[in-house]
Amino acid sequence: GDGDGDEHSIITCTTSAGPLKMHFHKSWSPNGYERATSLFERGYYDHSHFFRVVPHFLVQFGIGYTQERELKHFADSSIKDDPKRADLMPFREGYVSFAGSGPNSRTSQLFIAYDRAQNLGTSPWETPFGEVVDGTQETVRKLYSGYGDMPPWGKGPEQGPIRNRGANYIVEDFPLLDKFETCIVKRVASLTQMMEGDESTEKKVVEAGREGKSIERHIRVAAANNDKNPAIASAANQREQPFLTLILVLAFLVLVILLLGIRRRKMRKTGKSV
């Protein structure tokens, strides 16, 4: 469990699939908590893709596109494993943990568990440090999974080209994959402070994420199926037409007012000369 004095962080994100909110617990995995929270604070995950989406198993992400050398070095440096927490097992849907490749191999890659991930948690790096909250697990379930797992199990993207080619590799070869937009982080000293604190900023971010996300998603899917979608171009033209009409009407009114002013001045001059 969590002691009241343990630090927590709330990560509130917008994504191409909708709002995502996570609650990280320092007491669950102190080293993992600090690394993940710091990377979110520094914007490392912003605009990165959910590159491995396997229904009922997990969603993996965490290869960022930053050009900042120091941040890249920080993200690639490994941290020590944390002690296992038997009381948190088995893995539940919504748990957030690091992906790894051996003891003390955690760097920046994270995963969110789906509903049949109970066999996870045995490897030394698979210690959960957080969970998806506030009903935004629905966003995680909606993440695009049509490409399947990474090779050889599926036809999804490979990690090497993501690192080498960056976002272009995903955009060109896997255009339907979802991604983060931006995230904000709020650290709190205790659960009490978290519950009493003002969450207005978080609410604004979640609301902003909800507005227009479904429309944007449909446009993105349509664009991937048809690069030159005349319906979208037509809709853009229709939006521009009323704006042009308004400018023309305003210009005409200004012209009329100027002509009336000139006429009145002439009439005044005529009146004075009589």
N, C-alpha and C positions, 0 to 999 in steps of 0.2 A: 504493500500500500504506500501512499504518499503521506509523509509528515507535513503538517501545515506550514513548516518553515522551508520546505524544499522549493527551489525555483522552478517555474514553469514558463513556457512560451506559447503564445497563440500566433499561428501563421495563417494569415488571411490572404487568399490568392484569387485572381481571376484567371480563367483558362478559356481556351476555345470551345470547351464543352460546358462551361458554366462555372459557378463559384465553388471554391474548394477551401475548406477551413480545417486546420489540424491543431491538435493540442499535444505539445511535447512535454515530457516529464523528466526532469533531471535525475530523479531518484531511480528511474528505471534503468538508465544507461548513461552515467555521467559524461564519459568521453564522447559517446555517440551524440548525446544531446547537445553538447557544446559545439561540436563540429557542424552538425546539421543546422543548428540555430544561427551560427556565425555565417555560414554560406548563404542562407536565406536573407540575413540582414545585409549582406554585401551584394545582393542582387545576382548571385551566381546562377541561380536556376531560372531567372527571368527569361522568357522567350525560348527556353529549351523544350525539347519534345519528349513526350511519353513514348519512347522508342520501342518498348517491348510490352505488349498488352496481350496477356493470355487469359481468356475468360475462365473464371472459377479458380485461377491459380494466383497470378500477381500482375501488377503494373510496375515496370521499372523505368527509372529516369535518372538524370544526374550527370550527363555529359554536357557541360555548359559551353557557350560559344564566346565567352569573354576573350578580349584581346589584351586584357590587363595582365602583364607578366607575373606580377606578385600574387594576384588572386589565383591565377592558373596554377602557380607553384603551390600555393596553400591548398587548393582543391585536390591536387595530385599527391600531396604528401599523406602518408598513412598514419593512422592512430592506433593505439593499443586497444585490444578487445576489453569489454567490460565483463564483470562477473555475471553468470547466468542467473536469471530470476525464475525459479521453478513456479512461483505463484502466478506468473503471467502466462504460463503455458496452458493449453496449446494455443497456437496462433489463432487469433480471431480476425474476421473480416474487418478491414480498416486499420489494422496494425501497420505502423511505419517502421521500417528497419533498414539497415545498410545491406547492400549486396557486397560480396567479397569473394576471394579466391583462395583463402588460406588463413592461418592464424595472423592476427594483427595486420590485416590487408585492407581495412576500411579506409576509403578516401572521400569520394563525393557521390557515388552512385547509391541511390535509395530505391526501395520498392514499397508498394502498398499491397497488402494481402487481400485476396478475394475470399470467397466463402468456403473454398475447399483447400485451404493452405495449412491444415492442421499438422502436416508432416514437417513444416518448416520450424526452425528454432533449435535444431540439433547442432548445426555448425557453429563454431566459436564466434563468428561475426554476426550471426542472426539473433541479436538481442534487441527486442523492440524498444524504441525510445519515445514513441508517440502513437497517436491514433487520429483518424479522421472523425470529425464531430459535426454537430448541428445539421444533420440530415444531408450533408454534402457528399455522403457516400454515393448518392444517386449520380452525381457528376462523375465519380470514379467508374461507376458501372457503365456509363455512356461513352467512355473513351473508345476511340475507333480501334477495332481489333481485327479488321478484315485481312491484314497481311499475315496474321499468325505469328508464331514464335520466331525467334532468330534461327538461321540455318544451323544445323541440318534438320531441325524439327519443324520449321515453317519457312515462310518466304519474307519474313520481316527484315528490317535493316540489320547490318553487322556493325559492331562497335568500332572496328578499325577505321572504316570510311567516315563514320560520324566524327571521329577525332581529326582525321586528315582533311576532310572536305567541309566539315562544319554543317551549318544549316542548309546549304545548297544541296547536299546529298539527299537530305530528307525531302526538301521542297520539290526537287526534280524527280526523285524515284519513288517517294512514298508520300505524295501530297495530301492524303487524307488523314494522316496521323495528327492527333491533337497535341497542343502545347500549352505551356504556361504563358500567361501574359506578364503580369507583375504581382508581387507579393509584398505584404507589410508584416512586420514582426513586432510583437508586444511581449516583452519579458515582464513577469510579475514575480514578486518575492515569495508569494504564498497563494494557496487556493482561495483563502479568504479575500485577499486583495484582488484576485482575478474576478471573483464573483461580485465584489463591490465596485470594481473599477468601471470607468466610463468606456463603453464599447461602441460609441457613436462612429468612430473612424472605421472600425471593422465593418459595421453595418453598411456604411456608405460604399465600401469596396465590394461587399457582397451584392448590394443592390446594383452597383454599376456593372458587375459581372452578369447579373441576370438580364439587364436591359440590352436587347438587341443581339444576345448571343445566339439564339435559335435562328434568327434571320441570317447572321453572319455565317453560321455553320452551313445552312442550306446553300448560300451563295458559293461557299468554298467547295462543297461537294459538286455543285452544278458546274463550276469552273473546271474542276478536275475531269469531269466527264466530257465537257465541251469547251475547249480553250477560248473560243470566240462565241460567247453566248449572246445572241441578239436580244433576248428578253431582258437581260441585265442592262445592256447598252440602251435599249429603248426606255427602260425605267429611269435611267439616269437622264436621258434627254427630256423625258416628261417632267422630271423634277426641275430642270433648268428653264423650261418654257414659261411657267408662271412668273419666275424671277425676272426674266427679260421683259415680259409684258408689264410688270410693275414698274420697271425702270422707264419704259417708254411712256406710260401714263403719267408718272411723276415729272418727266421732262416736258410733256405737253402742258401740264398744269403750271409749271414754272414759266413757260413761254407765254401762256395766256395772262398770268399775273403781271409779267413784265410789260406786255402790250397794253393792258389796262392802265398800268401806272404811267406809261408814256402818254396815253390818250388823255388821262386826267390832268397831267402837267400842261399839255397843250391847251386844254379847256381853261385851266387857271390863267395861263398867259393871255389868252383871248379875252377873258373876263376883265383882267387888269387893264388891258390896253383900251377897252371901250370907255 
